[in-house]
Amino acid sequence: MPKSAPTRYRTPNWSAYNAALRERGSLTVWFDPSTPWHATPSGKRGGQPVYSDAAIQACLTIKVLFGLPLR
C-alpha cells in the first residue's frame, strides 16, 4: 500500500496571521550586547557556521518556551 503524501499547511493570508500574532500580547526580550552572535571562523574548508551556539540556543529556547515558530 503506497504512503500518502504528507499534508502541507500553508498560510494564505500572511497579513491576517501577523495581526493575530500581534493581538496575542507583547513580549520584550533583552539581550546582552556583548553576546557574540556571529560564529568565529573555524579555519577549515566547507560551509562555515553563520551564528554562534549562544544565538542558536537563545532562539530555540524562545521557540520552546513560548511555542513560537522560527520564521
Contacts in CASP RR format, 6 or more apart in sequence:
PFRMAT RR
TARGET T0000
AUTHOR 0000-0000-0000
METHOD contacts of the structure
MODEL  1
MPKSAPTRYRTPNWSAYNAALRERGSLTVWFDPSTPWHATPSGKRGGQPV
YSDAAIQACLTIKVLFGLPLR
11 17 0 8 1.000
27 66 0 8 1.000
29 62 0 8 1.000
31 58 0 8 1.000
35 52 0 8 1.000
35 54 0 8 1.000
35 55 0 8 1.000
36 52 0 8 1.000
36 54 0 8 1.000
36 55 0 8 1.000
37 51 0 8 1.000
37 52 0 8 1.000
37 54 0 8 1.000
37 55 0 8 1.000
38 50 0 8 1.000
38 51 0 8 1.000
38 52 0 8 1.000
38 55 0 8 1.000
39 48 0 8 1.000
39 49 0 8 1.000
39 50 0 8 1.000
39 51 0 8 1.000
39 52 0 8 1.000
39 53 0 8 1.000
40 52 0 8 1.000
41 48 0 8 1.000
42 48 0 8 1.000
42 49 0 8 1.000
59 70 0 8 1.000
62 68 0 8 1.000
63 69 0 8 1.000
63 70 0 8 1.000
END
